[in-house]
Amino acid sequence: WPAYNVAQATEKRRMQVLLVDLCRNLPEPDRTGKRGQKPHLVKDVIFAMVFKVYCGLSSRRFSTDLLDAHERGHISKPIPGVKVTAFLENPEFTPILTELIVKSAAPLRVVETTFASDSSGFSSSRFERWYDHKYGVTKQRCLWIKVHIACGTKTNIVTAVRIIDKDEADSPQIKPLVKTNAKTFDVKEFSADKAYASNENFEAVADVGGTLYAAFKSNTTGAIGGLFEKMFHYFQFKRDEYLTHYHQRSNVESTLSAVKRKFGDSVMSRSDAGMVNEVLCKLLCHNLCCLIQEQEELGIVPVFWSEEQVGNPDILSMKQPS
């Protein structure tokens, strides 16, 4: 509790310091041959977006916090609070935010070797309508955005994230999450619910040196063969031992719950790009808060950039991934 109290009491100030350090090496887009007023620096834009989501205020009320951030030297020049909304609507910042989430988790790579994956939804203020021919009435429902994450089971930090169409299947999303994790972490275990139980996913985790512990459906027989059958028989004959590993998946539920309780379970943006960027900012805020907590509990010093990375324009880019 003493460590928790210190982390919570100093979180807002320390979060800004960590965010500045995380963004300090972001490259600027090439403006060769372009005229007109120079835009805000990318590092200032990312700082303003993430800090706004952390504060949870409207654009106008957030203006004072941005002025205070400028006075402390966190951003190079004042930014109007209303302009942050336009930043959130820019899809060019989506790959940068996604990469920063991965980079913000890197300082805990010496701690995390066991991971869990799941998906969840964030609601919006947009609605879609359709005519129900069966009942002859017009119906409407809230649009929402679906996010797939992987998190460490010890510190609950988000280590990888994917945001795609909400109607796409869950099972194929675990493979790219595992690959992203393997670039930074030593993956020994991965746990997920029955939606992710497939031979391809068991093989994907095994390929990076880990073991997938997934729940099985009630009608599963294991006749599919391969690693799926091996793990199914492990589950059948040593169920208690298997479930001890599998139930670490509860940590991903705790992670998603913490993000929603602290930063909201809905988004204020109305455009598709804005909704995605706002959810990514929520996850990045959560990661920075986790780092502050682990600074007090474990004494870990977050170092985001190595010396050879400083000034390297190829670290992150302003281009959308193919």
Secondary structure, 3 states (H helix, E strand, C coil): CHHHHHHHHCHHHHHHHHHHHHHCCCCCCCCCCCCCCCCCCHHHHHHHHHHHHHHCCCHHHHHHHHHHHHHCCCCCCCCCCCHHHHHHCCHHHHHHHHHHHHHHHHHHCCCCCEEEEEEEEEEEEEEEEEEECCCCEEEEEEEEEEEEEEEECCCCCEEEEEEECCCCCCHHHHHHHHHHHHHHCCCCEEEECHHHCCHHHHHHHHHCCCEEEECCCCCCCCCCCHHHHHHHHHHHHCHHHHHHHHHHHHHHHHHHHHHHHHHCCECCCCCHHHHHHHHHHHHHHHHHHHHHHHHHHCCCCCCCCCCCCCCCCCCCCCCCCC
